[in-house]
Amino acid sequence: MFDGRAKLAGIQFAFSAVPAGSNIPTSHFAASSWSYFFPNPDPFAGNPVATYRFSLSKVLKLPAGNYTFNILACAGSTGSTAPFDVSFGDDANYVNITAIPL
């Protein structure tokens, strides 16, 4: 963690299944990311712990049908060889989907 390299984490929503003929792409439709950097290594300080919250919001007009979406997460570092942990999720996570028939 204290290797002087930037760290990055991100999350996105993406459809994995859409109704046939809907022309809705199966690419991501909402994404968010953050990065951090600890420039001063201190072997006695332990690993820093920080909480970052993603807040994704998107309004979509979709034709009637069945949809499946995935929550995709990633993490990485710029050229680092030092291990680091990223955890996605805790007791306060939720996804709220509101469907309004047109």
Gaussian input, Z-matrix of N, CA and C with variables (Angstrom, degrees):
# hf/3-21g

backbone

0 1
 N
 C     1     B1
 C     2     B2     1     A1
 N     3     B3     2     A2     1     D1
 C     4     B4     3     A3     2     D2
 C     5     B5     4     A4     3     D3
 N     6     B6     5     A5     4     D4
 C     7     B7     6     A6     5     D5
 C     8     B8     7     A7     6     D6
 N     9     B9     8     A8     7     D7
 C    10    B10     9     A9     8     D8
 C    11    B11    10    A10     9     D9
 N    12    B12    11    A11    10    D10
 C    13    B13    12    A12    11    D11
 C    14    B14    13    A13    12    D12
 N    15    B15    14    A14    13    D13
 C    16    B16    15    A15    14    D14
 C    17    B17    16    A16    15    D15
 N    18    B18    17    A17    16    D16
 C    19    B19    18    A18    17    D17
 C    20    B20    19    A19    18    D18
 N    21    B21    20    A20    19    D19
 C    22    B22    21    A21    20    D20
 C    23    B23    22    A22    21    D21
 N    24    B24    23    A23    22    D22
 C    25    B25    24    A24    23    D23
 C    26    B26    25    A25    24    D24
 N    27    B27    26    A26    25    D25
 C    28    B28    27    A27    26    D26
 C    29    B29    28    A28    27    D27
 N    30    B30    29    A29    28    D28
 C    31    B31    30    A30    29    D29
 C    32    B32    31    A31    30    D30
 N    33    B33    32    A32    31    D31
 C    34    B34    33    A33    32    D32
 C    35    B35    34    A34    33    D33
 N    36    B36    35    A35    34    D34
 C    37    B37    36    A36    35    D35
 C    38    B38    37    A37    36    D36
 N    39    B39    38    A38    37    D37
 C    40    B40    39    A39    38    D38
 C    41    B41    40    A40    39    D39
 N    42    B42    41    A41    40    D40
 C    43    B43    42    A42    41    D41
 C    44    B44    43    A43    42    D42
 N    45    B45    44    A44    43    D43
 C    46    B46    45    A45    44    D44
 C    47    B47    46    A46    45    D45
 N    48    B48    47    A47    46    D46
 C    49    B49    48    A48    47    D47
 C    50    B50    49    A49    48    D48
 N    51    B51    50    A50    49    D49
 C    52    B52    51    A51    50    D50
 C    53    B53    52    A52    51    D51
 N    54    B54    53    A53    52    D52
 C    55    B55    54    A54    53    D53
 C    56    B56    55    A55    54    D54
 N    57    B57    56    A56    55    D55
 C    58    B58    57    A57    56    D56
 C    59    B59    58    A58    57    D57
 N    60    B60    59    A59    58    D58
 C    61    B61    60    A60    59    D59
 C    62    B62    61    A61    60    D60
 N    63    B63    62    A62    61    D61
 C    64    B64    63    A63    62    D62
 C    65    B65    64    A64    63    D63
 N    66    B66    65    A65    64    D64
 C    67    B67    66    A66    65    D65
 C    68    B68    67    A67    66    D66
 N    69    B69    68    A68    67    D67
 C    70    B70    69    A69    68    D68
 C    71    B71    70    A70    69    D69
 N    72    B72    71    A71    70    D70
 C    73    B73    72    A72    71    D71
 C    74    B74    73    A73    72    D72
 N    75    B75    74    A74    73    D73
 C    76    B76    75    A75    74    D74
 C    77    B77    76    A76    75    D75
 N    78    B78    77    A77    76    D76
 C    79    B79    78    A78    77    D77
 C    80    B80    79    A79    78    D78
 N    81    B81    80    A80    79    D79
 C    82    B82    81    A81    80    D80
 C    83    B83    82    A82    81    D81
 N    84    B84    83    A83    82    D82
 C    85    B85    84    A84    83    D83
 C    86    B86    85    A85    84    D84
 N    87    B87    86    A86    85    D85
 C    88    B88    87    A87    86    D86
 C    89    B89    88    A88    87    D87
 N    90    B90    89    A89    88    D88
 C    91    B91    90    A90    89    D89
 C    92    B92    91    A91    90    D90
 N    93    B93    92    A92    91    D91
 C    94    B94    93    A93    92    D92
 C    95    B95    94    A94    93    D93
 N    96    B96    95    A95    94    D94
 C    97    B97    96    A96    95    D95
 C    98    B98    97    A97    96    D96
 N    99    B99    98    A98    97    D97
 C   100   B100    99    A99    98    D98
 C   101   B101   100   A100    99    D99
 N   102   B102   101   A101   100   D100
 C   103   B103   102   A102   101   D101
 C   104   B104   103   A103   102   D102
 N   105   B105   104   A104   103   D103
 C   106   B106   105   A105   104   D104
 C   107   B107   106   A106   105   D105
 N   108   B108   107   A107   106   D106
 C   109   B109   108   A108   107   D107
 C   110   B110   109   A109   108   D108
 N   111   B111   110   A110   109   D109
 C   112   B112   111   A111   110   D110
 C   113   B113   112   A112   111   D111
 N   114   B114   113   A113   112   D112
 C   115   B115   114   A114   113   D113
 C   116   B116   115   A115   114   D114
 N   117   B117   116   A116   115   D115
 C   118   B118   117   A117   116   D116
 C   119   B119   118   A118   117   D117
 N   120   B120   119   A119   118   D118
 C   121   B121   120   A120   119   D119
 C   122   B122   121   A121   120   D120
 N   123   B123   122   A122   121   D121
 C   124   B124   123   A123   122   D122
 C   125   B125   124   A124   123   D123
 N   126   B126   125   A125   124   D124
 C   127   B127   126   A126   125   D125
 C   128   B128   127   A127   126   D126
 N   129   B129   128   A128   127   D127
 C   130   B130   129   A129   128   D128
 C   131   B131   130   A130   129   D129
 N   132   B132   131   A131   130   D130
 C   133   B133   132   A132   131   D131
 C   134   B134   133   A133   132   D132
 N   135   B135   134   A134   133   D133
 C   136   B136   135   A135   134   D134
 C   137   B137   136   A136   135   D135
 N   138   B138   137   A137   136   D136
 C   139   B139   138   A138   137   D137
 C   140   B140   139   A139   138   D138
 N   141   B141   140   A140   139   D139
 C   142   B142   141   A141   140   D140
 C   143   B143   142   A142   141   D141
 N   144   B144   143   A143   142   D142
 C   145   B145   144   A144   143   D143
 C   146   B146   145   A145   144   D144
 N   147   B147   146   A146   145   D145
 C   148   B148   147   A147   146   D146
 C   149   B149   148   A148   147   D147
 N   150   B150   149   A149   148   D148
 C   151   B151   150   A150   149   D149
 C   152   B152   151   A151   150   D150
 N   153   B153   152   A152   151   D151
 C   154   B154   153   A153   152   D152
 C   155   B155   154   A154   153   D153
 N   156   B156   155   A155   154   D154
 C   157   B157   156   A156   155   D155
 C   158   B158   157   A157   156   D156
 N   159   B159   158   A158   157   D157
 C   160   B160   159   A159   158   D158
 C   161   B161   160   A160   159   D159
 N   162   B162   161   A161   160   D160
 C   163   B163   162   A162   161   D161
 C   164   B164   163   A163   162   D162
 N   165   B165   164   A164   163   D163
 C   166   B166   165   A165   164   D164
 C   167   B167   166   A166   165   D165
 N   168   B168   167   A167   166   D166
 C   169   B169   168   A168   167   D167
 C   170   B170   169   A169   168   D168
 N   171   B171   170   A170   169   D169
 C   172   B172   171   A171   170   D170
 C   173   B173   172   A172   171   D171
 N   174   B174   173   A173   172   D172
 C   175   B175   174   A174   173   D173
 C   176   B176   175   A175   174   D174
 N   177   B177   176   A176   175   D175
 C   178   B178   177   A177   176   D176
 C   179   B179   178   A178   177   D177
 N   180   B180   179   A179   178   D178
 C   181   B181   180   A180   179   D179
 C   182   B182   181   A181   180   D180
 N   183   B183   182   A182   181   D181
 C   184   B184   183   A183   182   D182
 C   185   B185   184   A184   183   D183
 N   186   B186   185   A185   184   D184
 C   187   B187   186   A186   185   D185
 C   188   B188   187   A187   186   D186
 N   189   B189   188   A188   187   D187
 C   190   B190   189   A189   188   D188
 C   191   B191   190   A190   189   D189
 N   192   B192   191   A191   190   D190
 C   193   B193   192   A192   191   D191
 C   194   B194   193   A193   192   D192
 N   195   B195   194   A194   193   D193
 C   196   B196   195   A195   194   D194
 C   197   B197   196   A196   195   D195
 N   198   B198   197   A197   196   D196
 C   199   B199   198   A198   197   D197
 C   200   B200   199   A199   198   D198
 N   201   B201   200   A200   199   D199
 C   202   B202   201   A201   200   D200
 C   203   B203   202   A202   201   D201
 N   204   B204   203   A203   202   D202
 C   205   B205   204   A204   203   D203
 C   206   B206   205   A205   204   D204
 N   207   B207   206   A206   205   D205
 C   208   B208   207   A207   206   D206
 C   209   B209   208   A208   207   D207
 N   210   B210   209   A209   208   D208
 C   211   B211   210   A210   209   D209
 C   212   B212   211   A211   210   D210
 N   213   B213   212   A212   211   D211
 C   214   B214   213   A213   212   D212
 C   215   B215   214   A214   213   D213
 N   216   B216   215   A215   214   D214
 C   217   B217   216   A216   215   D215
 C   218   B218   217   A217   216   D216
 N   219   B219   218   A218   217   D217
 C   220   B220   219   A219   218   D218
 C   221   B221   220   A220   219   D219
 N   222   B222   221   A221   220   D220
 C   223   B223   222   A222   221   D221
 C   224   B224   223   A223   222   D222
 N   225   B225   224   A224   223   D223
 C   226   B226   225   A225   224   D224
 C   227   B227   226   A226   225   D225
 N   228   B228   227   A227   226   D226
 C   229   B229   228   A228   227   D227
 C   230   B230   229   A229   228   D228
 N   231   B231   230   A230   229   D229
 C   232   B232   231   A231   230   D230
 C   233   B233   232   A232   231   D231
 N   234   B234   233   A233   232   D232
 C   235   B235   234   A234   233   D233
 C   236   B236   235   A235   234   D234
 N   237   B237   236   A236   235   D235
 C   238   B238   237   A237   236   D236
 C   239   B239   238   A238   237   D237
 N   240   B240   239   A239   238   D238
 C   241   B241   240   A240   239   D239
 C   242   B242   241   A241   240   D240
 N   243   B243   242   A242   241   D241
 C   244   B244   243   A243   242   D242
 C   245   B245   244   A244   243   D243
 N   246   B246   245   A245   244   D244
 C   247   B247   246   A246   245   D245
 C   248   B248   247   A247   246   D246
 N   249   B249   248   A248   247   D247
 C   250   B250   249   A249   248   D248
 C   251   B251   250   A250   249   D249
 N   252   B252   251   A251   250   D250
 C   253   B253   252   A252   251   D251
 C   254   B254   253   A253   252   D252
 N   255   B255   254   A254   253   D253
 C   256   B256   255   A255   254   D254
 C   257   B257   256   A256   255   D255
 N   258   B258   257   A257   256   D256
 C   259   B259   258   A258   257   D257
 C   260   B260   259   A259   258   D258
 N   261   B261   260   A260   259   D259
 C   262   B262   261   A261   260   D260
 C   263   B263   262   A262   261   D261
 N   264   B264   263   A263   262   D262
 C   265   B265   264   A264   263   D263
 C   266   B266   265   A265   264   D264
 N   267   B267   266   A266   265   D265
 C   268   B268   267   A267   266   D266
 C   269   B269   268   A268   267   D267
 N   270   B270   269   A269   268   D268
 C   271   B271   270   A270   269   D269
 C   272   B272   271   A271   270   D270
 N   273   B273   272   A272   271   D271
 C   274   B274   273   A273   272   D272
 C   275   B275   274   A274   273   D273
 N   276   B276   275   A275   274   D274
 C   277   B277   276   A276   275   D275
 C   278   B278   277   A277   276   D276
 N   279   B279   278   A278   277   D277
 C   280   B280   279   A279   278   D278
 C   281   B281   280   A280   279   D279
 N   282   B282   281   A281   280   D280
 C   283   B283   282   A282   281   D281
 C   284   B284   283   A283   282   D282
 N   285   B285   284   A284   283   D283
 C   286   B286   285   A285   284   D284
 C   287   B287   286   A286   285   D285
 N   288   B288   287   A287   286   D286
 C   289   B289   288   A288   287   D287
 C   290   B290   289   A289   288   D288
 N   291   B291   290   A290   289   D289
 C   292   B292   291   A291   290   D290
 C   293   B293   292   A292   291   D291
 N   294   B294   293   A293   292   D292
 C   295   B295   294   A294   293   D293
 C   296   B296   295   A295   294   D294
 N   297   B297   296   A296   295   D295
 C   298   B298   297   A297   296   D296
 C   299   B299   298   A298   297   D297
 N   300   B300   299   A299   298   D298
 C   301   B301   300   A300   299   D299
 C   302   B302   301   A301   300   D300
 N   303   B303   302   A302   301   D301
 C   304   B304   303   A303   302   D302
 C   305   B305   304   A304   303   D303

   B1=1.4329
   B2=1.5239
   B3=1.3266
   B4=1.4641
   B5=1.5191
   B6=1.3006
   B7=1.4569
   B8=1.5276
   B9=1.3372
   B10=1.4560
   B11=1.5170
   B12=1.3201
   B13=1.4621
   B14=1.5324
   B15=1.3114
   B16=1.4600
   B17=1.5262
   B18=1.3101
   B19=1.4646
   B20=1.5313
   B21=1.3284
   B22=1.4518
   B23=1.5181
   B24=1.3214
   B25=1.4630
   B26=1.5184
   B27=1.3121
   B28=1.4583
   B29=1.5105
   B30=1.3123
   B31=1.4609
   B32=1.5254
   B33=1.3169
   B34=1.4626
   B35=1.5179
   B36=1.3277
   B37=1.4503
   B38=1.5197
   B39=1.3210
   B40=1.4647
   B41=1.5255
   B42=1.3198
   B43=1.4594
   B44=1.5211
   B45=1.3302
   B46=1.4587
   B47=1.5267
   B48=1.3399
   B49=1.4642
   B50=1.5257
   B51=1.3165
   B52=1.4709
   B53=1.5291
   B54=1.3253
   B55=1.4625
   B56=1.5359
   B57=1.3142
   B58=1.4658
   B59=1.5250
   B60=1.3203
   B61=1.4570
   B62=1.5143
   B63=1.3354
   B64=1.4750
   B65=1.5267
   B66=1.3326
   B67=1.4699
   B68=1.5260
   B69=1.3283
   B70=1.4701
   B71=1.5275
   B72=1.3493
   B73=1.4683
   B74=1.5294
   B75=1.3047
   B76=1.4702
   B77=1.5281
   B78=1.3117
   B79=1.4656
   B80=1.5291
   B81=1.3250
   B82=1.4673
   B83=1.5262
   B84=1.3432
   B85=1.4589
   B86=1.5145
   B87=1.3007
   B88=1.4653
   B89=1.5215
   B90=1.3293
   B91=1.4681
   B92=1.5207
   B93=1.3181
   B94=1.4608
   B95=1.5260
   B96=1.3259
   B97=1.4643
   B98=1.5198
   B99=1.3187
   B100=1.4585
   B101=1.5132
   B102=1.3110
   B103=1.4608
   B104=1.5175
   B105=1.3127
   B106=1.4636
   B107=1.5127
   B108=1.3310
   B109=1.4609
   B110=1.5191
   B111=1.3255
   B112=1.4639
   B113=1.5262
   B114=1.3439
   B115=1.4563
   B116=1.5268
   B117=1.3309
   B118=1.4641
   B119=1.5220
   B120=1.3170
   B121=1.4635
   B122=1.5286
   B123=1.3031
   B124=1.4524
   B125=1.5266
   B126=1.3322
   B127=1.4665
   B128=1.5229
   B129=1.3437
   B130=1.4591
   B131=1.5257
   B132=1.3136
   B133=1.4660
   B134=1.5204
   B135=1.3064
   B136=1.4557
   B137=1.5156
   B138=1.2990
   B139=1.4592
   B140=1.5188
   B141=1.3186
   B142=1.4603
   B143=1.5232
   B144=1.3006
   B145=1.4571
   B146=1.5237
   B147=1.2894
   B148=1.4564
   B149=1.5202
   B150=1.3104
   B151=1.4598
   B152=1.5171
   B153=1.2914
   B154=1.4560
   B155=1.5154
   B156=1.3046
   B157=1.4575
   B158=1.5223
   B159=1.3107
   B160=1.4584
   B161=1.5238
   B162=1.2951
   B163=1.4545
   B164=1.5217
   B165=1.3008
   B166=1.4602
   B167=1.5182
   B168=1.2985
   B169=1.4520
   B170=1.5146
   B171=1.3213
   B172=1.4590
   B173=1.5212
   B174=1.3211
   B175=1.4501
   B176=1.5195
   B177=1.3202
   B178=1.4646
   B179=1.5150
   B180=1.3137
   B181=1.4579
   B182=1.5224
   B183=1.3395
   B184=1.4559
   B185=1.5183
   B186=1.3130
   B187=1.4585
   B188=1.5287
   B189=1.3243
   B190=1.4668
   B191=1.5241
   B192=1.3297
   B193=1.4549
   B194=1.5127
   B195=1.3185
   B196=1.4659
   B197=1.5213
   B198=1.3265
   B199=1.4616
   B200=1.5223
   B201=1.3050
   B202=1.4647
   B203=1.5167
   B204=1.3413
   B205=1.4573
   B206=1.5125
   B207=1.3018
   B208=1.4667
   B209=1.5094
   B210=1.3125
   B211=1.4588
   B212=1.5247
   B213=1.3173
   B214=1.4613
   B215=1.5268
   B216=1.3125
   B217=1.4635
   B218=1.5222
   B219=1.3432
   B220=1.4608
   B221=1.5232
   B222=1.3099
   B223=1.4697
   B224=1.5190
   B225=1.3043
   B226=1.4561
   B227=1.5194
   B228=1.3076
   B229=1.4548
   B230=1.5171
   B231=1.3196
   B232=1.4665
   B233=1.5181
   B234=1.3002
   B235=1.4569
   B236=1.5126
   B237=1.3085
   B238=1.4562
   B239=1.5279
   B240=1.3142
   B241=1.4541
   B242=1.5238
   B243=1.3428
   B244=1.4641
   B245=1.5257
   B246=1.3308
   B247=1.4626
   B248=1.5256
   B249=1.3128
   B250=1.4617
   B251=1.5192
   B252=1.3201
   B253=1.4589
   B254=1.5205
   B255=1.3084
   B256=1.4509
   B257=1.5179
   B258=1.3190
   B259=1.4617
   B260=1.5159
   B261=1.3152
   B262=1.4519
   B263=1.5167
   B264=1.3047
   B265=1.4551
   B266=1.5042
   B267=1.3240
   B268=1.4552
   B269=1.5267
   B270=1.3115
   B271=1.4644
   B272=1.5267
   B273=1.3223
   B274=1.4692
   B275=1.5304
   B276=1.3166
   B277=1.4631
   B278=1.5155
   B279=1.3141
   B280=1.4498
   B281=1.5218
   B282=1.3025
   B283=1.4579
   B284=1.5236
   B285=1.3024
   B286=1.4552
   B287=1.5245
   B288=1.3237
   B289=1.4643
   B290=1.5315
   B291=1.3208
   B292=1.4608
   B293=1.5190
   B294=1.3163
   B295=1.4685
   B296=1.5174
   B297=1.3260
   B298=1.4558
   B299=1.5369
   B300=1.3253
   B301=1.4630
   B302=1.5266
   B303=1.3124
   B304=1.4658
   B305=1.5168
   A1=110.49
   A2=118.31
   A3=122.32
   A4=110.61
   A5=117.65
   A6=119.83
   A7=112.42
   A8=117.67
   A9=120.85
   A10=113.60
   A11=117.51
   A12=121.75
   A13=109.56
   A14=115.75
   A15=120.38
   A16=110.40
   A17=115.66
   A18=122.79
   A19=107.72
   A20=116.84
   A21=122.39
   A22=109.12
   A23=116.67
   A24=121.69
   A25=107.92
   A26=116.34
   A27=120.07
   A28=111.72
   A29=114.43
   A30=121.22
   A31=107.83
   A32=116.37
   A33=120.11
   A34=110.40
   A35=115.82
   A36=122.82
   A37=107.63
   A38=116.97
   A39=120.89
   A40=109.05
   A41=116.31
   A42=120.20
   A43=109.34
   A44=116.11
   A45=119.99
   A46=110.61
   A47=116.99
   A48=121.11
   A49=108.74
   A50=115.67
   A51=122.70
   A52=107.93
   A53=118.25
   A54=119.66
   A55=111.20
   A56=115.96
   A57=120.80
   A58=109.50
   A59=115.61
   A60=121.08
   A61=115.20
   A62=118.50
   A63=121.03
   A64=112.92
   A65=116.96
   A66=122.56
   A67=113.16
   A68=117.59
   A69=122.10
   A70=106.94
   A71=118.29
   A72=119.66
   A73=111.90
   A74=116.30
   A75=121.10
   A76=110.85
   A77=116.61
   A78=121.38
   A79=108.73
   A80=116.72
   A81=119.21
   A82=110.46
   A83=114.88
   A84=119.34
   A85=112.76
   A86=118.89
   A87=122.68
   A88=106.86
   A89=116.80
   A90=120.10
   A91=110.20
   A92=115.55
   A93=122.17
   A94=107.83
   A95=116.98
   A96=120.68
   A97=110.07
   A98=116.24
   A99=122.55
   A100=108.91
   A101=116.32
   A102=120.60
   A103=109.01
   A104=115.88
   A105=120.94
   A106=109.41
   A107=115.11
   A108=121.68
   A109=108.51
   A110=117.45
   A111=122.81
   A112=108.07
   A113=118.18
   A114=121.08
   A115=115.37
   A116=119.01
   A117=120.53
   A118=111.46
   A119=117.48
   A120=119.27
   A121=112.17
   A122=116.67
   A123=122.95
   A124=107.62
   A125=118.15
   A126=120.48
   A127=113.57
   A128=118.33
   A129=120.93
   A130=112.88
   A131=117.55
   A132=120.62
   A133=112.87
   A134=118.54
   A135=120.32
   A136=110.02
   A137=115.98
   A138=119.94
   A139=110.19
   A140=117.87
   A141=119.76
   A142=110.12
   A143=115.74
   A144=121.14
   A145=107.03
   A146=116.23
   A147=121.09
   A148=108.73
   A149=116.04
   A150=121.40
   A151=108.46
   A152=115.81
   A153=122.49
   A154=107.04
   A155=116.92
   A156=120.60
   A157=109.80
   A158=115.08
   A159=121.49
   A160=107.83
   A161=116.19
   A162=120.85
   A163=107.63
   A164=116.11
   A165=121.86
   A166=108.72
   A167=115.74
   A168=120.56
   A169=108.69
   A170=115.80
   A171=119.59
   A172=108.74
   A173=116.11
   A174=121.86
   A175=107.04
   A176=116.30
   A177=121.86
   A178=109.97
   A179=116.64
   A180=121.72
   A181=106.66
   A182=115.33
   A183=121.00
   A184=110.41
   A185=117.30
   A186=118.85
   A187=110.46
   A188=115.62
   A189=120.31
   A190=110.14
   A191=115.82
   A192=120.96
   A193=111.01
   A194=115.93
   A195=122.28
   A196=109.54
   A197=115.18
   A198=122.15
   A199=109.30
   A200=116.28
   A201=122.75
   A202=107.01
   A203=116.39
   A204=118.19
   A205=110.14
   A206=115.75
   A207=123.51
   A208=109.59
   A209=115.12
   A210=121.79
   A211=105.71
   A212=116.70
   A213=122.72
   A214=109.22
   A215=116.82
   A216=121.60
   A217=109.64
   A218=115.58
   A219=120.18
   A220=109.98
   A221=115.50
   A222=121.79
   A223=108.35
   A224=116.64
   A225=120.03
   A226=111.76
   A227=115.40
   A228=121.92
   A229=108.85
   A230=116.36
   A231=121.57
   A232=110.76
   A233=117.17
   A234=121.86
   A235=115.57
   A236=118.53
   A237=121.58
   A238=110.92
   A239=116.10
   A240=120.92
   A241=110.47
   A242=117.08
   A243=120.80
   A244=109.52
   A245=117.94
   A246=119.87
   A247=111.48
   A248=116.01
   A249=121.00
   A250=108.28
   A251=116.48
   A252=122.39
   A253=110.52
   A254=115.78
   A255=122.37
   A256=106.38
   A257=116.39
   A258=121.49
   A259=108.70
   A260=116.37
   A261=121.33
   A262=107.63
   A263=116.49
   A264=120.55
   A265=113.79
   A266=115.39
   A267=124.03
   A268=106.92
   A269=117.98
   A270=120.93
   A271=113.92
   A272=118.32
   A273=120.66
   A274=113.02
   A275=118.45
   A276=120.91
   A277=111.06
   A278=114.87
   A279=119.63
   A280=109.86
   A281=114.87
   A282=122.49
   A283=105.50
   A284=116.10
   A285=121.67
   A286=108.87
   A287=116.34
   A288=121.43
   A289=107.45
   A290=115.21
   A291=120.90
   A292=107.98
   A293=116.38
   A294=121.53
   A295=108.79
   A296=116.74
   A297=122.34
   A298=107.55
   A299=118.00
   A300=119.56
   A301=110.81
   A302=116.82
   A303=121.50
   A304=110.19
   D1=-41.15
   D2=179.96
   D3=-93.36
   D4=57.46
   D5=-177.68
   D6=-109.07
   D7=8.54
   D8=179.30
   D9=71.84
   D10=18.51
   D11=-179.64
   D12=-114.63
   D13=145.24
   D14=178.61
   D15=-70.96
   D16=145.16
   D17=176.08
   D18=-116.25
   D19=149.94
   D20=-178.43
   D21=-139.91
   D22=140.69
   D23=172.88
   D24=-137.72
   D25=149.39
   D26=-179.08
   D27=-151.50
   D28=163.58
   D29=178.71
   D30=-145.78
   D31=147.79
   D32=177.34
   D33=-151.52
   D34=156.89
   D35=172.93
   D36=-102.27
   D37=139.71
   D38=178.65
   D39=-147.46
   D40=141.75
   D41=173.78
   D42=-76.18
   D43=138.78
   D44=172.73
   D45=-111.29
   D46=-15.53
   D47=175.36
   D48=-148.21
   D49=134.38
   D50=178.68
   D51=-134.74
   D52=160.76
   D53=178.92
   D54=-61.92
   D55=141.11
   D56=177.97
   D57=-59.42
   D58=136.60
   D59=178.21
   D60=78.24
   D61=3.96
   D62=-177.65
   D63=-78.73
   D64=-17.09
   D65=-176.21
   D66=60.39
   D67=20.39
   D68=175.07
   D69=-85.17
   D70=124.10
   D71=-179.29
   D72=-71.20
   D73=151.05
   D74=176.87
   D75=-95.51
   D76=29.99
   D77=174.58
   D78=-93.75
   D79=176.06
   D80=-177.88
   D81=-68.14
   D82=149.12
   D83=178.75
   D84=-123.47
   D85=-2.68
   D86=172.47
   D87=-156.20
   D88=136.42
   D89=-177.83
   D90=-147.68
   D91=151.92
   D92=176.75
   D93=-151.81
   D94=148.37
   D95=177.49
   D96=-149.99
   D97=164.15
   D98=174.77
   D99=-146.30
   D100=160.72
   D101=177.20
   D102=-140.24
   D103=159.62
   D104=176.66
   D105=-149.54
   D106=166.02
   D107=-173.98
   D108=-151.07
   D109=129.59
   D110=175.33
   D111=-114.26
   D112=99.57
   D113=-171.29
   D114=-78.08
   D115=-21.99
   D116=-173.46
   D117=-111.64
   D118=96.82
   D119=179.43
   D120=-60.38
   D121=135.26
   D122=176.70
   D123=-138.39
   D124=98.20
   D125=-174.88
   D126=-63.29
   D127=-14.76
   D128=-178.53
   D129=-97.60
   D130=-4.81
   D131=-175.18
   D132=-84.94
   D133=-13.88
   D134=-175.88
   D135=77.94
   D136=-175.89
   D137=-179.64
   D138=-87.24
   D139=130.27
   D140=177.10
   D141=-70.72
   D142=146.64
   D143=177.63
   D144=-122.32
   D145=129.94
   D146=178.77
   D147=-137.39
   D148=150.63
   D149=177.16
   D150=-112.41
   D151=127.72
   D152=176.41
   D153=-121.49
   D154=136.16
   D155=-179.56
   D156=-112.60
   D157=131.47
   D158=174.87
   D159=-94.30
   D160=138.18
   D161=177.43
   D162=-131.20
   D163=96.37
   D164=-179.30
   D165=-99.57
   D166=138.25
   D167=178.53
   D168=-145.63
   D169=136.90
   D170=-179.62
   D171=-155.81
   D172=135.86
   D173=173.77
   D174=-106.36
   D175=123.61
   D176=-178.68
   D177=-124.35
   D178=137.67
   D179=170.88
   D180=-101.02
   D181=111.66
   D182=-174.88
   D183=-118.08
   D184=141.23
   D185=173.51
   D186=-67.44
   D187=157.16
   D188=-179.86
   D189=-57.08
   D190=146.43
   D191=178.70
   D192=149.59
   D193=-175.01
   D194=179.36
   D195=-100.18
   D196=133.83
   D197=-179.72
   D198=-127.08
   D199=147.88
   D200=171.83
   D201=-127.73
   D202=131.25
   D203=176.45
   D204=-126.83
   D205=155.16
   D206=-179.89
   D207=-116.89
   D208=150.76
   D209=170.27
   D210=-103.57
   D211=115.28
   D212=-175.63
   D213=-107.95
   D214=135.25
   D215=-179.88
   D216=-130.32
   D217=150.53
   D218=178.57
   D219=-148.08
   D220=160.58
   D221=175.65
   D222=-150.89
   D223=150.70
   D224=179.45
   D225=-165.27
   D226=175.87
   D227=-179.42
   D228=-142.62
   D229=152.38
   D230=-179.08
   D231=-84.24
   D232=93.11
   D233=174.81
   D234=70.82
   D235=16.27
   D236=-177.93
   D237=-79.70
   D238=144.95
   D239=170.56
   D240=-110.99
   D241=-4.81
   D242=179.35
   D243=-81.76
   D244=135.65
   D245=179.21
   D246=-70.47
   D247=150.65
   D248=173.09
   D249=-149.86
   D250=154.29
   D251=-176.80
   D252=-109.68
   D253=139.75
   D254=172.25
   D255=-132.03
   D256=126.17
   D257=178.01
   D258=-113.41
   D259=131.28
   D260=176.45
   D261=-107.26
   D262=120.18
   D263=175.35
   D264=110.60
   D265=141.67
   D266=171.68
   D267=-156.27
   D268=-166.79
   D269=-175.95
   D270=-68.87
   D271=-13.56
   D272=-175.38
   D273=-100.30
   D274=11.57
   D275=-177.67
   D276=-86.57
   D277=140.07
   D278=174.27
   D279=-158.80
   D280=157.48
   D281=174.37
   D282=-123.15
   D283=127.25
   D284=179.94
   D285=-115.14
   D286=120.66
   D287=179.07
   D288=-119.65
   D289=124.52
   D290=177.41
   D291=-113.69
   D292=122.66
   D293=178.67
   D294=-110.28
   D295=126.52
   D296=179.85
   D297=-120.63
   D298=113.65
   D299=179.07
   D300=-65.34
   D301=140.27
   D302=-179.88
   D303=-101.97

